[in-house]
Structure formats: structure tokens, C-alpha cells
Amino acid sequence: MMEEYEILRNTVREFATKEIEPVSKDIELNGIQRQLKEKIAGQGFIGATLPAEKGGAGLDENGYMIILEETAKASPSVSTWIFLTNLYLKLYPDTDQKERIMSGSVDATVDISPYYLRSKTNPLTVTGGKLTGRRTGVINGTASSIIVSDGTNIYAVNSGMHAESRNHLGLRGMDLSDIDFDSSSYEKVGSEEKLRMELKKSDGEIASIFLGLADGTMQKAIDYSKVRTAFDHPLKDYTPIFDEIVNARTQIDLIRFYLYGNQGEYARALCKVKAKDIALTASRSSLQIHGGYGYIHDFGIEKYYRDAMALAVYFGDDSWENGVISQTVMGEKGGII
């Protein structure tokens, strides 16, 4: 099985190097283009965990995490788009839009803002055959179909959505929208608890995105430190820079080893918390190692810093994870006051 994972990792890495990395700067300026989405879908990355009988690739969790990690190295926006699209398909695998979504020809997303932004304002209401209300901060909010929660149930909404895109800091490969809903074209997908539990089970997937981001930005720092010289020596020869790179690299490799080698809530929760921390630290370190060039869009470094901050906002609430860790450390819940 380990050999199969390595083959998959090499395949995804090759795809990311050839198809994502060359357009990564354009992604930051103009979003993820439809052609790239169709290529990603053609690789089987969309519907990756769906069973073969439902048209998916039938990958297990480790296989899916490899896809997210390797694509995040080139573009965290692309990796997050893959995650949100697959989250939609996990919640609604029998949608009549499935073929179009899995081909990359249309977008679908899940509104996660109430959970990760802790936004309780502007609740949605479903009465008289109408779904109405307003949501703010929806990632990829201009998608053709969006799964939303009214606090009791979740619904796939296909029309009657007016999205206003916001100018946002990170994950610029997708829009960030405020959406007004006034729709009679929606379908109940399940209970709100279904979405909540799916998000709780996604710790490993979120950790892999953070991990890929950290790895991607540190690899650029390593490469730069070998060619950039100061006082006739490459930057890597200076102990403070060398130590910073080695410390980050050590943490990245340890988290990866633990993430793919352990199952269960505790392991996944631990990895998500630590992967978020190293993504924030590594992206900042890489920016500093690059000096002034790190702040220039053309170098492709500053996106990692912006995206790490954005991901920490959307996926960085560790309340659930700390509760899981507390059960192991304390034998019971703690930190509740």
C-alpha cells in the first residue's frame, strides 16, 4: 500500500508542477481558470473519495490527503477549491449536477462561514417554498450550486442567489462573496448535524492543506538560500537562516510522518493544530528569507503568507480539536471557563 501512495504522490506532484505551478501567479490575479479546473477533474481529483459505483476514484483518506497536500504546495487556492468541491459531493453525492461538477465544467461549494467565522447573524429561513436570507464571507460564492445551513437542515441551492464579491487578502484563486438568497430552487440534503460531523472528520484533510502550504513555501526558501549571496556566501551558510530552515523542515516532516501514519480523532486533531502553526511560521520565515523580493508578486512567495492567514481564519478554530486532545490529555474535557 505504501508503494501505491508513493505512485499517487509522484503523479499528483508531476501534475502540480506541470499544470498548476506555471499558472500560479495568474491564479492569484484572475482566479482558477475553467481549463485548469477541467484538467484537475480529468485527473480524478474531484470525487476522489466517492466509491467507483458513484463515479469516484474510491481513494481512502490518506490518498485524498496526498492530493490536497501536493496541490497546496503549488497553490493553496487550488487545494482549497478541491476540498470544498469534494465536501459538496460528500454531502450530496446523488446531485443531478454530479457529472458536470466532476468534469470541472461547473462549480459547487459549501458555505462554511457559520462554523469557522462563528457568524450567527443573518440566519437563513425556509418558509412557503422559499429559501431567503443573507450570508457573508462565502468562499467560492459565485458557484452554480451552494450547500447552506439554516441551523437545522442543509440545502443545495441552485438559483436565486445574488453574490457580491469582496476584495480579500488570501485564497485569491476563488472569490469571497456576500450572498443574498431568494430561491425557490433548492433541495434538502440532510440535517445540519451531517455537515457539522463532516467538517469534524476533515481535520486530516485540512492539516494536509496547511502542510502542503508550509512545504511549498519552505522549498522556495531553500532554493533561494542556495543561490542568493551576501558577502560572498550563499544565505544558507549563515547559521540563523540555516537553523530557521532546518527547524521548519523538521516540523513539516514530523507532522507528515504522524499524519499519514496514524488514524483516529486524536491524531488528526493534533496534526491539524500543529500543521496550522507551521504554515503560519514557515510562510513568515520564507517571506523574511526572501527579503524585499518576498513582497513582490512575481516571486510567488507572498501568496503563501496571505493564504496561511486566510486558512487560519477559515479552518483555524481549534475548539473542536482542543476538546479531542483534552479527552486524551486530561481524560475529560477541560478549558471550558
C-alpha positions in Angstrom: 0.0 0.0 0.0 2.9 2.4 0.7 4.1 1.9 -2.8 0.7 2.9 -4.2 0.8 6.1 -2.1 4.2 7.0 -3.5 3.0 6.4 -7.0 0.0 8.6 -6.3 2.2 11.3 -4.7 4.6 11.4 -7.7 1.6 11.6 -10.1 0.0 14.5 -8.3 3.3 16.2 -7.8 4.1 15.9 -11.5 0.6 17.3 -12.4 1.0 20.2 -10.0 4.5 21.0 -11.4 3.4 21.0 -15.0 -0.2 22.4 -14.8 -0.6 24.4 -11.6 2.8 26.0 -10.8 3.2 27.7 -14.3 -0.1 29.5 -13.9 0.0 30.0 -10.1 0.7 33.7 -10.4 -2.2 34.2 -12.8 -4.4 32.3 -10.4 -3.7 35.0 -7.8 -4.7 37.7 -10.2 -7.6 36.2 -12.2 -8.7 33.1 -10.2 -8.6 29.4 -11.1 -9.4 29.2 -14.8 -12.0 26.8 -16.1 -9.5 25.0 -18.3 -7.4 24.2 -15.2 -10.4 23.0 -13.3 -11.3 20.6 -16.1 -7.7 19.3 -16.1 -7.9 18.7 -12.3 -11.2 16.9 -12.7 -9.7 14.9 -15.5 -7.1 13.6 -13.1 -9.9 12.2 -10.8 -9.2 14.7 -8.0 -12.9 15.8 -7.9 -14.9 13.0 -6.4 -11.7 11.4 -5.3 -13.2 9.7 -2.2 -16.5 8.7 -3.8 -16.8 5.0 -4.5 -16.4 3.7 -8.1 -20.1 2.9 -8.3 -20.9 6.5 -7.8 -18.3 7.6 -10.4 -15.5 8.5 -8.0 -11.9 7.4 -7.7 -12.5 5.4 -4.4 -9.4 6.8 -2.6 -9.0 6.3 1.1 -8.3 9.2 3.4 -4.5 9.1 3.0 -4.8 9.1 -0.8 -7.0 12.1 -0.7 -4.7 13.9 1.7 -1.9 13.4 -0.7 -3.8 15.2 -3.4 -4.6 18.1 -1.1 -1.0 18.4 0.1 0.7 18.2 -3.2 -1.6 20.7 -4.9 -1.3 23.1 -1.9 2.5 23.2 -2.5 1.8 24.9 -5.8 -1.4 26.8 -5.0 -3.2 26.7 -1.7 -6.2 28.2 -3.5 -6.4 25.2 -5.8 -6.1 22.8 -3.0 -8.9 24.5 -1.0 -11.1 24.6 -4.1 -10.6 20.8 -4.5 -11.5 20.4 -0.8 -14.7 22.4 -0.9 -15.9 20.8 -4.2 -15.3 17.3 -2.7 -17.1 18.4 0.5 -20.1 19.3 -1.6 -20.1 15.8 -3.2 -19.6 14.0 0.1 -22.7 15.8 1.4 -24.7 15.4 -1.8 -23.3 12.5 -3.9 -26.6 12.0 -5.8 -27.0 15.5 -7.1 -28.2 15.7 -10.7 -25.3 18.1 -11.3 -22.7 15.5 -10.3 -21.4 14.7 -13.8 -20.9 18.4 -14.6 -19.2 19.1 -11.2 -17.0 16.1 -11.5 -16.0 17.2 -15.0 -15.0 20.6 -13.7 -17.4 22.4 -16.0 -19.4 23.9 -13.2 -18.5 24.9 -9.6 -20.2 23.8 -6.4 -19.2 24.8 -2.9 -20.3 24.6 0.8 -20.8 27.6 2.9 -18.6 27.0 6.0 -18.7 30.6 7.3 -21.1 29.9 10.2 -18.7 27.3 11.7 -15.3 28.8 11.2 -16.2 32.5 11.4 -18.7 31.8 14.2 -21.2 34.0 12.3 -24.6 33.9 13.9 -26.0 36.9 12.1 -28.4 37.0 9.2 -29.8 33.5 9.6 -31.4 31.8 6.6 -35.2 31.0 6.7 -37.1 28.4 4.7 -40.8 29.1 4.5 -43.5 28.9 1.9 -41.3 27.1 -0.6 -38.7 29.9 -0.4 -35.2 30.0 1.0 -34.2 33.5 1.9 -31.6 35.4 3.9 -28.0 36.6 3.6 -24.6 35.1 4.1 -21.3 36.8 4.3 -17.8 35.5 3.6 -18.7 32.6 1.4 -15.6 31.1 -0.3 -16.2 30.5 -4.0 -19.6 32.1 -3.5 -20.3 32.6 -7.2 -20.5 28.8 -7.7 -23.5 27.4 -9.5 -24.7 25.4 -6.5 -24.1 26.1 -2.8 -24.9 24.0 0.2 -26.0 26.2 3.1 -27.4 25.6 6.6 -30.4 27.2 8.2 -29.2 25.9 11.6 -31.4 22.8 11.4 -31.0 21.4 7.9 -28.7 21.8 5.0 -29.9 22.7 1.5 -28.3 22.7 -2.0 -29.3 26.0 -3.6 -29.1 26.2 -7.4 -30.5 29.6 -8.3 -31.9 32.8 -6.7 -28.5 33.8 -5.4 -27.1 37.3 -5.8 -23.4 37.2 -4.9 -21.3 40.3 -4.4 -17.6 39.6 -4.4 -15.3 41.2 -1.8 -11.7 42.2 -2.2 -10.0 39.8 0.1 -6.5 39.1 1.5 -5.9 35.4 0.8 -7.1 32.4 -1.3 -7.5 34.8 -4.2 -7.9 31.9 -6.6 -11.5 31.9 -5.5 -13.9 34.8 -4.9 -15.1 35.6 -1.4 -18.7 36.7 -1.6 -21.6 38.1 0.4 -24.8 36.4 -0.9 -28.4 37.3 -0.8 -30.7 34.3 -1.1 -34.2 34.4 -2.5 -34.6 31.0 -4.0 -37.3 28.5 -4.8 -34.8 26.2 -6.5 -33.3 24.3 -3.6 -33.3 20.8 -2.2 -32.9 19.5 1.3 -29.7 17.4 1.6 -29.8 16.4 5.2 -29.6 17.7 8.7 -27.2 20.4 9.9 -25.5 17.8 12.0 -24.5 15.9 8.8 -22.4 18.9 7.7 -21.1 19.5 11.2 -19.9 15.9 11.5 -18.3 16.0 8.0 -16.4 19.1 9.0 -15.2 17.5 12.2 -14.0 14.5 10.2 -12.0 16.7 7.9 -9.1 17.5 10.3 -6.7 15.4 8.4 -7.7 17.0 5.1 -7.3 20.5 6.5 -4.0 19.5 8.0 -2.7 18.3 4.6 -3.6 21.7 3.0 -1.7 23.6 5.8 1.2 21.1 5.5 1.4 21.5 1.7 1.4 25.2 2.0 4.3 25.1 4.6 6.3 22.7 2.5 5.8 24.7 -0.7 6.9 28.0 0.8 9.9 26.5 2.6 11.1 24.7 -0.5 11.2 28.1 -2.2 13.1 29.5 0.7 15.6 26.6 0.5 16.1 27.1 -3.2 16.5 30.8 -2.8 19.0 30.5 0.1 21.3 28.4 -2.2 21.5 31.0 -5.0 21.2 34.3 -3.2 24.6 35.5 -1.8 25.5 38.1 0.8 29.2 39.0 1.5 30.3 36.3 -1.0 28.4 33.5 0.8 25.0 31.9 -0.1 22.4 32.7 2.5 22.2 29.0 3.5 25.7 29.3 5.0 24.5 31.8 7.7 23.6 29.9 10.8 20.4 31.9 11.7 18.9 31.3 8.3 20.1 27.7 8.2 18.6 27.0 11.6 15.3 28.6 10.7 15.0 26.4 7.5 16.1 23.2 9.3 13.7 23.8 12.2 10.8 24.4 9.9 11.7 21.4 7.7 11.9 19.2 10.7 8.5 20.1 12.0 7.0 19.7 8.5 8.4 16.2 8.1 7.4 15.1 11.6 3.8 16.3 11.1 3.7 14.5 7.8 5.0 11.3 9.3 2.5 11.4 12.1 -0.4 12.5 9.9 -0.1 9.6 7.4 0.9 7.0 9.9 -1.9 7.4 12.4 -5.7 7.2 12.3 -8.3 8.4 14.7 -9.7 11.7 16.0 -6.8 12.4 18.4 -4.1 12.1 15.7 -6.0 14.1 13.1 -6.8 16.8 15.7 -3.2 17.1 16.8 -1.9 17.3 13.2 -4.4 20.0 12.2 -3.4 22.2 15.1 0.3 21.8 14.5 0.1 22.0 10.7 -1.7 25.3 11.0 1.1 26.6 13.3 3.9 25.6 11.0 2.1 27.0 8.0 1.9 30.4 9.7 5.5 30.2 10.9 7.0 28.8 7.7 5.3 31.3 5.4 6.5 34.2 7.5 10.1 32.8 7.6 10.1 32.3 3.9 9.0 35.8 3.3 11.8 37.2 5.5 14.4 34.9 3.9 13.5 36.3 0.5 13.8 39.8 1.9 12.3 42.6 -0.3 11.7 40.1 -3.1 9.3 38.2 -0.9 6.9 41.1 -1.1 6.8 41.1 -4.9 4.0 39.2 -6.6 6.3 37.9 -9.3 8.3 35.9 -6.9 5.2 33.9 -5.8 6.1 34.0 -2.1 3.7 36.5 -0.6 0.7 34.3 -1.6 1.7 31.7 0.9 1.8 34.2 3.7 -1.6 35.6 2.7 -3.1 32.2 2.2 -1.8 30.9 5.5 -3.5 33.8 7.3 -6.8 33.2 5.3 -6.8 29.4 6.0 -6.2 30.1 9.7 -9.3 32.3 9.7 -11.5 29.7 8.0 -10.1 26.5 9.3 -8.1 27.6 12.3 -10.7 27.5 15.0 -9.2 24.7 17.2 -12.1 24.5 19.7 -13.2 21.0 18.5 -9.6 19.8 18.2 -8.6 21.0 21.6 -11.6 19.2 23.0 -10.5 15.9 21.4 -6.9 16.5 22.7 -8.2 17.3 26.1 -10.0 14.0 26.4 -6.7 12.2 25.8 -4.5 14.5 28.0 -7.0 15.1 30.9 -9.2 12.1 30.5 -12.1 14.5 30.4 -13.0 17.9 28.9 -11.0 21.0 30.1 -10.7 24.7 29.4 -14.4 25.3 29.4 -14.4 28.5 31.6 
